Amino acid sequence: MSMGLDPAVRALLARSPDAPARPLTAAELRAEFARSRPEPGPAAPVASVTDHRVPGPGGDLRVRLYLPDAPGPVPVFGWIHGGGWTIGSIEENEVSSRAVCAAASVAVAAVEYRLAPEDPYPAAPADCYAVLEWLAGGGAGAAVDPARIAVGGESAGGNLSTVVSLMSRDRGGPAIAAQVLICPVSGHPDDGHASYVDFATGYGMTAGAMRFFFAQYVPDREALDDPYLLPSRARDLSGLPPALVLTAEYDVLRDEGEAFARRLSDAGVAVDLHRYAGQIHGFYGLYTDLPASARSHAEVAAYLRGIFA
């Protein structure tokens, strides 16, 4: 039984407006997000942070590499930010990237992929897959073990983490040790999940905002059947990497994330599923002042330590 909204979440919602249901343009939404996004809290110290230019299918991509204070070569966690494929950047996940790097003694490679609507589907997955190949090819340098790679992301980044895993499975690409899916997008707002109705407004990220993001990312609705767009459309999920799936109780994406975790498990994939009670979308990487945020970083770090042990 639910204990209700975390008091810290209730206070956060009281001082912040809902995401606009229908912003006029993606550019306006990016400007509003940059203006209103919370200031990051204290960040864990790491050995180094460097930006790299990685060749992508549409031009060079920026990848920010965090290295732990640990003897190398260390495993690497490819991190893909959220933002509905439309907003966001590697800048906003500094706290979570540093926390996982330090606590798990893994490198974190945060990916800046092309955004919609300027670059709609399939630009984002193509970019993320190019970074996966760069990591597997030793592009991150001698301190990073190119044979030990996990991927993960929040929201749209969780979507892209599974998509990259599917692509690599289907193409015989680089081996991925695990996927970390935080409040992932796996389906569509019209799939009929109750959480899309129950938490449509009033909890930060709205159902209307998700519909707006889909309109930016997928102008061609026929593409909605593509599993590289929506992993829930994949007929076969066997052979995918083990998964840690974290969902938020008060999130429109909760039910599809949990349904996808069950499908992975039914396909023989090892899955750890944890619903964060009382939390809203963004509790992991965006609202890092929430007490649950640090707990979730510690859970991801512990999971990666186990995977790479």
Secondary structure as GFF3:
##gff-version 3
##sequence-region A 1 309
A	DSSP	alpha_helix	7	14	.	.	.	ID=ss1
A	DSSP	alpha_helix	26	36	.	.	.	ID=ss2
A	DSSP	beta_strand	48	56	.	.	.	ID=ss3
A	DSSP	beta_strand	59	67	.	.	.	ID=ss4
A	DSSP	beta_strand	74	80	.	.	.	ID=ss5
A	DSSP	three_ten_helix	90	93	.	.	.	ID=ss6
A	DSSP	alpha_helix	94	104	.	.	.	ID=ss7
A	DSSP	beta_strand	107	112	.	.	.	ID=ss8
A	DSSP	alpha_helix	123	136	.	.	.	ID=ss9
A	DSSP	beta_strand	144	154	.	.	.	ID=ss10
A	DSSP	alpha_helix	156	171	.	.	.	ID=ss11
A	DSSP	beta_strand	179	182	.	.	.	ID=ss12
A	DSSP	three_ten_helix	189	191	.	.	.	ID=ss13
A	DSSP	alpha_helix	194	198	.	.	.	ID=ss14
A	DSSP	alpha_helix	207	217	.	.	.	ID=ss15
A	DSSP	three_ten_helix	221	225	.	.	.	ID=ss16
A	DSSP	three_ten_helix	231	233	.	.	.	ID=ss17
A	DSSP	beta_strand	243	250	.	.	.	ID=ss18
A	DSSP	alpha_helix	254	266	.	.	.	ID=ss19
A	DSSP	beta_strand	271	280	.	.	.	ID=ss20
A	DSSP	alpha_helix	291	308	.	.	.	ID=ss21
###
